[in-house]
Amino acid sequence: MIPSILPTYSRAPLKFVKGEGSWLIEEDGRRFLDMGSGIAVTLLGHANPILVDALTSQANSLWHVSNLYEIPGQVELADRLVEATFADTVFFTNSGTEACELAVKMARKYHYEKGQPERLEIIAFEGCFHGRSSAAIAASGAEKMVKGFGPLLPGFLQVPFGDIDAVRAGMTEASAAVIVEPLQGEGGIVPLPDASLKALRQLCDDAGVLLILDEVQCGMGRTGTLFAHERAGIAPDIMMVAKGIGGGFPLGAVLATEDAASGMTVGTHGSTYGGSPLAMAIGNAVMKTVADKTFLEDVNRKAGMLRQKLEGLVAEHPDVFEGVRGEGLMLGIKCKMPNADVVNAGFDAGVITVPAGDNVVRLLPALTISDEEIAEAMARLDKAATAAKAA
Ligand SMILES: *Cc1c(COP(=O)(O)O)cnc(C)c1O
Protein backbone atom coordinates (compact mmCIF):
# COMPACT_ATOMS: atom_id res chain seq x y z
CA MET A 1 0.00 0.00 0.00
CA ILE A 2 1.33 3.42 -0.86
CA PRO A 3 2.33 5.40 2.23
CA SER A 4 0.38 8.53 3.05
CA ILE A 5 3.49 10.51 2.11
CA LEU A 6 4.28 10.10 -1.61
CA PRO A 7 7.35 7.84 -1.47
CA THR A 8 9.78 9.92 -3.55
CA TYR A 9 12.37 9.97 -0.76
CA SER A 10 14.28 7.16 0.90
CA ARG A 11 14.31 8.61 4.40
CA ALA A 12 16.89 7.96 7.11
CA PRO A 13 15.37 6.71 10.39
CA LEU A 14 15.99 10.02 12.12
CA LYS A 15 13.30 12.20 13.62
CA PHE A 16 14.50 15.56 14.83
CA VAL A 17 12.18 17.58 16.99
CA LYS A 18 14.40 20.52 17.89
CA GLY A 19 17.29 22.53 16.52
CA GLU A 20 19.80 24.70 18.39
CA GLY A 21 22.54 26.42 16.38
CA SER A 22 24.59 23.64 14.79
CA TRP A 23 22.73 20.90 16.65
CA LEU A 24 19.71 18.74 15.83
CA ILE A 25 17.96 16.92 18.65
CA GLU A 26 15.77 13.82 18.59
CA GLU A 27 12.77 13.19 20.84
CA ASP A 28 14.85 11.13 23.30
CA GLY A 29 17.39 13.96 23.63
CA ARG A 30 20.05 12.47 21.35
CA ARG A 31 22.09 15.30 19.83
CA PHE A 32 23.55 15.37 16.32
CA LEU A 33 26.07 17.86 15.02
CA ASP A 34 24.46 19.20 11.84
CA MET A 35 27.03 19.50 9.05
CA GLY A 36 24.31 19.50 6.37
CA SER A 37 22.09 22.45 7.36
CA GLY A 38 19.10 20.91 5.55
CA ILE A 39 21.27 21.05 2.41
CA ALA A 40 22.79 24.51 2.81
CA VAL A 41 19.56 26.09 4.04
CA THR A 42 19.90 26.90 7.76
CA LEU A 43 22.72 29.33 7.02
CA LEU A 44 22.80 30.90 10.48
CA GLY A 45 22.02 27.74 12.46
CA HIS A 46 18.77 26.42 13.89
CA ALA A 47 16.51 28.71 15.89
CA ASN A 48 18.96 31.60 15.59
CA PRO A 49 17.58 34.21 18.02
CA ILE A 50 17.98 37.01 15.45
CA LEU A 51 15.82 35.12 12.95
CA VAL A 52 13.33 33.92 15.55
CA ASP A 53 12.88 37.52 16.60
CA ALA A 54 12.51 38.78 13.02
CA LEU A 55 9.95 36.07 12.21
CA THR A 56 7.88 36.31 15.36
CA SER A 57 7.68 40.07 15.40
CA GLN A 58 6.56 40.07 11.75
CA ALA A 59 4.12 37.22 12.47
CA ASN A 60 2.48 39.39 15.10
CA SER A 61 1.74 42.14 12.61
CA LEU A 62 1.21 40.88 9.03
CA TRP A 63 1.73 37.49 7.31
CA HIS A 64 0.56 37.94 3.79
CA VAL A 65 -0.42 40.57 1.30
CA SER A 66 -0.53 40.20 -2.46
CA ASN A 67 2.18 41.57 -4.71
CA LEU A 68 -0.64 43.78 -5.99
CA TYR A 69 0.36 46.00 -3.06
CA GLU A 70 3.61 47.19 -1.57
CA ILE A 71 4.96 44.54 0.76
CA PRO A 72 6.74 45.45 4.00
CA GLY A 73 10.46 44.74 3.77
CA GLN A 74 10.56 44.02 0.02
CA VAL A 75 12.15 47.25 -1.15
CA GLU A 76 14.54 47.09 1.80
CA LEU A 77 15.76 43.57 0.92
CA ALA A 78 15.90 44.29 -2.81
CA ASP A 79 17.93 47.45 -2.11
CA ARG A 80 20.27 45.48 0.13
CA LEU A 81 20.85 42.87 -2.61
CA VAL A 82 21.30 45.52 -5.31
CA GLU A 83 23.72 47.40 -3.06
CA ALA A 84 25.81 44.30 -2.34
CA THR A 85 25.93 42.77 -5.85
CA PHE A 86 26.14 43.32 -9.61
CA ALA A 87 22.34 43.45 -9.80
CA ASP A 88 20.05 46.38 -10.57
CA THR A 89 16.79 44.60 -9.82
CA VAL A 90 15.40 41.61 -7.89
CA PHE A 91 12.34 39.32 -8.08
CA PHE A 92 11.50 37.25 -5.00
CA THR A 93 10.45 33.58 -5.27
CA ASN A 94 9.81 30.81 -2.75
CA SER A 95 12.46 28.37 -3.97
CA GLY A 96 15.44 27.74 -6.17
CA THR A 97 13.29 25.96 -8.73
CA GLU A 98 11.09 29.01 -9.16
CA ALA A 99 14.19 31.16 -9.48
CA CYS A 100 15.34 28.83 -12.29
CA GLU A 101 11.99 29.20 -14.06
CA LEU A 102 12.22 32.97 -14.03
CA ALA A 103 15.91 33.02 -15.00
CA VAL A 104 15.12 30.95 -18.11
CA LYS A 105 12.02 32.98 -18.96
CA MET A 106 13.90 36.25 -18.46
CA ALA A 107 16.76 35.20 -20.75
CA ARG A 108 14.40 34.15 -23.55
CA LYS A 109 12.23 37.25 -23.19
CA TYR A 110 15.35 39.44 -23.34
CA HIS A 111 16.26 38.17 -26.80
CA TYR A 112 12.64 38.19 -27.93
CA GLU A 113 12.30 41.86 -27.08
CA LYS A 114 15.64 42.61 -28.77
CA GLY A 115 14.23 41.22 -31.99
CA GLN A 116 15.96 37.85 -31.85
CA PRO A 117 13.15 35.44 -30.91
CA GLU A 118 15.18 32.55 -32.35
CA ARG A 119 17.60 32.88 -29.44
CA LEU A 120 16.01 30.51 -26.98
CA GLU A 121 18.55 27.77 -26.36
CA ILE A 122 20.05 27.47 -22.89
CA ILE A 123 23.46 25.83 -22.60
CA ALA A 124 23.83 23.88 -19.34
CA PHE A 125 26.45 21.57 -17.88
CA GLU A 126 26.37 17.85 -17.23
CA GLY A 127 25.93 17.06 -13.55
CA CYS A 128 24.15 20.36 -12.93
CA PHE A 129 21.15 20.73 -10.65
CA HIS A 130 18.79 23.65 -11.03
CA GLY A 131 15.60 22.21 -9.53
CA ARG A 132 12.72 19.86 -10.40
CA SER A 133 10.44 21.86 -12.69
CA SER A 134 10.09 20.93 -16.35
CA ALA A 135 12.62 23.61 -17.31
CA ALA A 136 15.07 22.68 -14.55
CA ILE A 137 15.05 18.97 -15.37
CA ALA A 138 15.43 19.76 -19.07
CA ALA A 139 18.49 21.85 -18.16
CA SER A 140 19.96 18.90 -16.29
CA GLY A 141 19.07 16.38 -18.97
CA ALA A 142 19.94 13.57 -16.54
CA GLU A 143 17.98 10.41 -17.30
CA LYS A 144 16.98 9.83 -13.67
CA MET A 145 15.32 13.26 -13.60
CA VAL A 146 13.65 13.37 -17.01
CA LYS A 147 12.70 9.76 -17.83
CA GLY A 148 8.96 9.14 -17.97
CA PHE A 149 7.95 12.75 -17.54
CA GLY A 150 6.77 13.28 -21.07
CA PRO A 151 8.15 15.52 -23.77
CA LEU A 152 11.28 17.24 -22.62
CA LEU A 153 11.01 21.02 -22.67
CA PRO A 154 12.96 21.93 -25.79
CA GLY A 155 15.80 24.41 -25.99
CA PHE A 156 18.40 22.98 -23.62
CA LEU A 157 21.84 21.68 -24.48
CA GLN A 158 24.27 19.96 -22.11
CA VAL A 159 28.03 20.10 -22.39
CA PRO A 160 30.61 18.47 -20.08
CA PHE A 161 31.07 20.46 -16.85
CA GLY A 162 33.64 23.20 -17.18
CA ASP A 163 34.39 22.38 -20.83
CA ILE A 164 34.75 25.85 -22.32
CA ASP A 165 35.59 24.58 -25.80
CA ALA A 166 32.35 22.59 -25.79
CA VAL A 167 30.43 25.75 -24.85
CA ARG A 168 32.13 27.64 -27.66
CA ALA A 169 31.30 24.84 -30.09
CA GLY A 170 27.71 24.70 -28.82
CA MET A 171 27.04 28.43 -29.24
CA THR A 172 24.95 29.31 -32.26
CA GLU A 173 22.61 32.05 -33.44
CA ALA A 174 19.97 30.23 -31.38
CA SER A 175 21.81 30.54 -28.04
CA ALA A 176 20.07 32.58 -25.36
CA ALA A 177 22.08 31.92 -22.22
CA VAL A 178 24.59 29.76 -20.41
CA ILE A 179 23.48 28.53 -16.98
CA VAL A 180 26.05 27.28 -14.48
CA GLU A 181 26.70 26.73 -10.79
CA PRO A 182 30.07 28.34 -9.92
CA LEU A 183 30.49 25.39 -7.55
CA GLN A 184 28.32 22.37 -8.32
CA GLY A 185 26.49 21.11 -5.23
CA GLU A 186 24.34 18.06 -6.01
CA GLY A 187 26.83 17.05 -8.69
CA GLY A 188 29.46 16.42 -6.01
CA ILE A 189 31.04 19.72 -4.88
CA VAL A 190 32.79 20.35 -8.19
CA PRO A 191 34.28 23.85 -8.46
CA LEU A 192 34.38 25.73 -11.72
CA PRO A 193 37.89 27.25 -11.88
CA ASP A 194 38.10 31.07 -11.90
CA ALA A 195 39.69 30.94 -15.35
CA SER A 196 36.70 28.99 -16.67
CA LEU A 197 34.22 31.46 -15.19
CA LYS A 198 36.14 34.32 -16.79
CA ALA A 199 36.28 32.47 -20.11
CA LEU A 200 32.52 31.85 -19.96
CA ARG A 201 31.89 35.53 -19.30
CA GLN A 202 34.03 36.45 -22.29
CA LEU A 203 32.36 33.88 -24.56
CA CYS A 204 28.93 35.13 -23.59
CA ASP A 205 29.92 38.76 -24.16
CA ASP A 206 31.37 37.98 -27.57
CA ALA A 207 28.30 36.03 -28.67
CA GLY A 208 25.63 38.32 -27.17
CA VAL A 209 24.52 35.48 -24.89
CA LEU A 210 23.44 35.99 -21.26
CA LEU A 211 25.29 34.37 -18.36
CA ILE A 212 23.03 32.92 -15.65
CA LEU A 213 24.74 31.86 -12.43
CA ASP A 214 22.95 29.47 -10.09
CA GLU A 215 24.15 30.41 -6.61
CA VAL A 216 21.26 28.71 -4.83
CA GLN A 217 23.64 26.46 -2.90
CA CYS A 218 27.03 28.20 -3.10
CA GLY A 219 25.82 31.77 -2.48
CA MET A 220 25.08 33.84 0.63
CA GLY A 221 28.58 33.74 2.10
CA ARG A 222 28.99 29.98 2.02
CA THR A 223 32.20 30.05 0.01
CA GLY A 224 33.66 33.00 1.91
CA THR A 225 32.48 35.81 -0.36
CA LEU A 226 28.86 36.96 -0.40
CA PHE A 227 28.51 35.22 -3.77
CA ALA A 228 30.90 32.61 -5.14
CA HIS A 229 31.48 34.29 -8.52
CA GLU A 230 33.02 37.35 -6.86
CA ARG A 231 36.34 35.55 -6.40
CA ALA A 232 36.70 35.30 -10.19
CA GLY A 233 36.18 39.05 -10.61
CA ILE A 234 33.29 38.59 -13.02
CA ALA A 235 29.55 39.23 -12.79
CA PRO A 236 26.61 37.39 -14.32
CA ASP A 237 23.66 38.98 -16.12
CA ILE A 238 21.17 36.95 -14.10
CA MET A 239 21.66 35.11 -10.81
CA MET A 240 19.49 32.60 -8.95
CA VAL A 241 19.56 32.65 -5.15
CA ALA A 242 17.59 30.59 -2.61
CA LYS A 243 18.36 28.16 0.23
CA GLY A 244 20.60 30.16 2.63
CA ILE A 245 18.94 33.52 1.98
CA GLY A 246 15.86 32.37 3.92
CA GLY A 247 17.83 30.71 6.70
CA GLY A 248 15.18 27.95 6.75
CA PHE A 249 12.18 29.99 5.62
CA PRO A 250 11.21 29.40 1.96
CA LEU A 251 12.75 32.28 0.03
CA GLY A 252 14.49 32.61 -3.30
CA ALA A 253 15.35 35.44 -5.64
CA VAL A 254 16.39 36.25 -9.16
CA LEU A 255 18.88 39.10 -9.41
CA ALA A 256 19.54 40.75 -12.76
CA THR A 257 21.09 43.69 -14.49
CA GLU A 258 18.75 46.34 -15.84
CA ASP A 259 19.51 45.22 -19.41
CA ALA A 260 18.97 41.48 -18.78
CA ALA A 261 15.68 42.24 -17.02
CA SER A 262 14.45 44.65 -19.68
CA GLY A 263 11.88 42.25 -21.16
CA MET A 264 10.13 41.63 -17.84
CA THR A 265 7.47 44.30 -17.87
CA VAL A 266 4.16 44.57 -16.01
CA GLY A 267 2.15 41.37 -16.26
CA THR A 268 4.96 39.14 -17.60
CA HIS A 269 5.61 37.30 -14.33
CA GLY A 270 4.24 37.00 -10.82
CA SER A 271 3.94 34.99 -7.64
CA THR A 272 1.31 34.62 -4.94
CA TYR A 273 3.72 34.04 -2.07
CA GLY A 274 7.03 35.31 -3.43
CA GLY A 275 8.42 38.09 -1.26
CA SER A 276 5.86 37.73 1.53
CA PRO A 277 6.21 39.90 4.65
CA LEU A 278 7.39 36.88 6.68
CA ALA A 279 10.02 35.92 4.08
CA MET A 280 11.19 39.53 3.83
CA ALA A 281 11.59 39.89 7.59
CA ILE A 282 13.84 36.82 7.64
CA GLY A 283 15.67 37.68 4.41
CA ASN A 284 16.55 41.14 5.67
CA ALA A 285 17.86 39.70 8.95
CA VAL A 286 19.96 37.11 7.08
CA MET A 287 21.39 39.68 4.66
CA LYS A 288 22.17 42.13 7.47
CA THR A 289 24.18 39.41 9.19
CA VAL A 290 25.96 37.88 6.20
CA ALA A 291 26.78 40.93 4.04
CA ASP A 292 29.30 42.05 6.62
CA LYS A 293 33.07 42.05 6.22
CA THR A 294 33.88 40.72 9.68
CA PHE A 295 31.26 37.97 9.44
CA LEU A 296 32.72 36.80 6.10
CA GLU A 297 36.28 37.04 7.46
CA ASP A 298 35.27 34.70 10.25
CA VAL A 299 33.68 32.30 7.74
CA ASN A 300 36.99 32.23 5.86
CA ARG A 301 38.99 31.63 9.03
CA LYS A 302 36.74 28.74 10.07
CA ALA A 303 36.73 27.36 6.52
CA GLY A 304 40.53 27.22 6.55
CA MET A 305 40.45 25.37 9.83
CA LEU A 306 37.78 22.89 8.68
CA ARG A 307 39.65 22.27 5.44
CA GLN A 308 42.90 21.57 7.25
CA LYS A 309 41.24 19.18 9.68
CA LEU A 310 39.47 17.40 6.82
CA GLU A 311 42.75 16.92 4.95
CA GLY A 312 44.07 15.35 8.16
CA LEU A 313 41.02 13.10 8.41
CA VAL A 314 41.47 11.94 4.81
CA ALA A 315 45.15 11.18 5.49
CA GLU A 316 44.13 9.14 8.57
CA HIS A 317 41.65 7.05 6.59
CA PRO A 318 43.17 6.37 3.17
CA ASP A 319 40.94 3.31 2.68
CA VAL A 320 37.76 5.33 3.19
CA PHE A 321 38.52 8.74 1.69
CA GLU A 322 40.21 9.90 -1.46
CA GLY A 323 40.39 13.68 -1.08
CA VAL A 324 38.76 16.98 -0.13
CA ARG A 325 37.39 19.57 -2.53
CA GLY A 326 35.23 22.68 -2.51
CA GLU A 327 35.51 26.15 -1.08
CA GLY A 328 34.73 27.91 2.15
CA LEU A 329 32.12 26.03 4.16
CA MET A 330 30.96 24.08 1.10
CA LEU A 331 33.26 21.09 1.15
CA GLY A 332 33.10 17.57 -0.23
CA ILE A 333 35.01 14.44 0.67
CA LYS A 334 35.38 12.05 -2.23
CA CYS A 335 34.98 8.52 -0.88
CA LYS A 336 36.56 5.20 -1.78
CA MET A 337 33.69 3.25 -0.24
CA PRO A 338 30.00 4.02 -0.96
CA ASN A 339 29.28 7.54 0.30
CA ALA A 340 25.96 6.34 1.76
CA ASP A 341 27.88 4.01 4.10
CA VAL A 342 29.94 6.94 5.37
CA VAL A 343 26.84 9.14 5.83
CA ASN A 344 25.05 6.32 7.71
CA ALA A 345 28.08 5.68 9.94
CA GLY A 346 27.99 9.41 10.64
CA PHE A 347 24.40 9.13 11.89
CA ASP A 348 25.54 6.45 14.36
CA ALA A 349 28.41 8.70 15.46
CA GLY A 350 26.05 11.68 15.87
CA VAL A 351 27.08 13.80 12.89
CA ILE A 352 24.87 14.72 9.91
CA THR A 353 26.44 14.94 6.45
CA VAL A 354 24.81 14.88 3.00
CA PRO A 355 25.61 12.57 0.09
CA ALA A 356 26.22 14.13 -3.34
CA GLY A 357 27.03 12.92 -6.85
CA ASP A 358 30.40 11.40 -7.77
CA ASN A 359 30.48 9.42 -4.49
CA VAL A 360 31.05 12.54 -2.41
CA VAL A 361 30.00 13.32 1.18
CA ARG A 362 29.07 16.98 1.55
CA LEU A 363 29.80 19.25 4.51
CA LEU A 364 27.62 22.37 4.54
CA PRO A 365 27.63 23.55 8.16
CA ALA A 366 25.91 26.67 9.41
CA LEU A 367 28.18 29.66 8.84
CA THR A 368 27.81 30.31 12.57
CA ILE A 369 29.43 27.00 13.58
CA SER A 370 31.98 27.46 16.40
CA ASP A 371 35.61 26.32 16.45
CA GLU A 372 34.73 23.78 19.15
CA GLU A 373 31.89 22.40 17.06
CA ILE A 374 34.20 22.01 14.07
CA ALA A 375 36.61 20.03 16.27
CA GLU A 376 33.73 17.92 17.60
CA ALA A 377 32.43 17.27 14.07
CA MET A 378 35.88 16.03 13.06
CA ALA A 379 36.06 13.70 16.08
CA ARG A 380 32.67 12.27 15.14
CA LEU A 381 33.59 11.91 11.46
CA ASP A 382 36.79 10.14 12.52
CA LYS A 383 34.70 7.69 14.53
CA ALA A 384 32.32 7.25 11.58
CA ALA A 385 35.17 6.55 9.16
CA THR A 386 36.63 3.92 11.49
CA ALA A 387 33.21 2.26 11.85
CA ALA A 388 32.45 2.44 8.12
CA LYS A 389 35.74 0.75 7.31
CA ALA A 390 35.17 -2.03 9.89
CA ALA A 391 31.62 -2.77 8.61
C1 LIG B 1 18.62 23.17 -4.27
C2 LIG B 1 19.04 23.77 -5.55
C3 LIG B 1 18.10 24.21 -6.49
C4 LIG B 1 16.62 24.03 -6.31
O1 LIG B 1 16.14 24.73 -5.21
P1 LIG B 1 14.73 24.32 -4.54
O2 LIG B 1 14.55 25.37 -3.48
O3 LIG B 1 14.88 22.93 -4.01
O4 LIG B 1 13.70 24.41 -5.58
C5 LIG B 1 18.57 24.83 -7.63
N1 LIG B 1 19.89 24.97 -7.85
C6 LIG B 1 20.82 24.55 -6.97
C7 LIG B 1 22.26 24.79 -7.26
C8 LIG B 1 20.43 23.93 -5.79
O5 LIG B 1 21.35 23.48 -4.94
The ligand as an ORCA input file, in Angstrom:
! r2SCAN-3c Opt
* xyz 0 1
  C      18.615     23.173     -4.267
  C      19.038     23.769     -5.548
  C      18.103     24.210     -6.487
  C      16.619     24.028     -6.312
  O      16.137     24.728     -5.211
  P      14.731     24.325     -4.540
  O      14.549     25.365     -3.484
  O      14.882     22.934     -4.012
  O      13.699     24.406     -5.580
  C      18.571     24.828     -7.627
  N      19.893     24.975     -7.851
  C      20.818     24.554     -6.968
  C      22.258     24.790     -7.256
  C      20.433     23.925     -5.792
  O      21.351     23.485     -4.935
*
